[in-house]
Amino acid sequence: MSKKLKIEKVKKREKWNLFGGEADVFEGALLKGPRIELISNRQIIIEGCLGVFEYSESYLKLRLSSGALMLVGQNFSIVSFENENIFVKGKINSLEFAV
């Protein structure tokens, strides 16, 4: 006698979609605002900076498309600022967004 093979249907696993849609992530949904790269607490690079509101050795307020970014720290120096990209060196103690 031959044995009957038991075939079980396997349920598909649910995929969690954290970002609302994979296509949105790659089409710039997360890249609409400025891009901020913080290197330790000593350097910051901001792409999408539209200008400088206030600047001193311990305080820096930058104009962004979606508001402002305030940096508090010590020994700030703007290394470069061109084509909406700004590179700042110094000891950064805090970052604050204002919308």
Secondary structure, DSSP 8 states (H G I E B T S, - for coil): -----------------SSS-HHHHHTTTT-SS-EEEEETTTEEEEETEEEEEEE-SSEEEEEETTEEEEEEEEEEEEEEEETTEEEEEEEEEEEEEE-
